[in-house]
């Protein structure tokens, strides 16, 4: 299957550099072609064909064989010549090679013998299915800027139209073993001068045994043998019709916004510590230890050891070796003691209410005693 291909501006005029060396005389409707990296069905693109008998007879007798091949801009998606209107339900983007060889060829029967062409491309896209994901790949020649794919064409005058419509389709074959991992179909690629000449030779106006051999055994004349084609994954954006970018024909790993670029940016990006260096702060702690040692050492000898890995944040330990005078002791200054907190004095006075109550009770007993004494 071939549902998308590319033909950039810098490649379209390099037809003569193809290994088949096609000698193209003129380009009909060149102004209708817009170079694209994402050519989809119903897009206008150039094909190479041989002049028809009527066209050849109208040419001057002085014309050479170079004038027999012409390039013409046509629309992708064949519309049969017997159509009154364009039937969009027909699937004519590709023509299976098996249908050309077996039987009458169906819709292709009337044109396979006399209307054959070569579709000009830089390379074509194919999608690899992995589960629910589809990964686009680009296939092109390793030794040529252009690829020629076998095709069929036709011309029709549709109802209510005053200009003829030229359309084409791409012939596909079973995939070569070197590309069968990608898809089970591929375009019929014309790589050698013999293959191109056989396909474009419409002098007999019929299908010939040579054509059957070319279609059934495409590896005998095409470049889809190992080492002739290169295939690599490309960005998924190419799957959207109407989008355009030169990066569509570049490997994903080599894109400016691809994986390699991402890791390169990560390596060049400065770290946070290098961007904002911390201000140096001094924190020094000194501990004096009286230690026992066998050979007495002068008191003036000292050894300092840095405990912190950061030179700005240094914790040092200072050891002083003294003559042996007794057991090892660690000298330190006790922290100054704080004065005791004064205690709150207890309240020994009784509450006013209780005092008043005692006073009232004593006065009452006094009155009763005085009453009995009078009697």
Secondary structure by P-SEA (a helix, b strand, c coil): cccbbbbcccccccccccccccccccccccccccccccccccbbbbbbbcccaaaaaaccccccccccbbbbbbbcccccccccccccccccccccccccccccccccccccccbbbbbbcccbbbbbbcccbbbbbbbbbccccbbbbbbcccccccccccbbbbbbbbbbccccccccccccccccccccaaaaaaaaccccccccaaaaaaaaccccccccccccbbbbbbbcccccccccccccccccccccccaaaaaaaaaacccccccccccbbbbbbbbbbbccccccccccbbbbbbccccccbbbbbbbbbbcccccbbbbbbccccccccccccccccccaaaaaaaaaaaaaaaaaaaaaaac
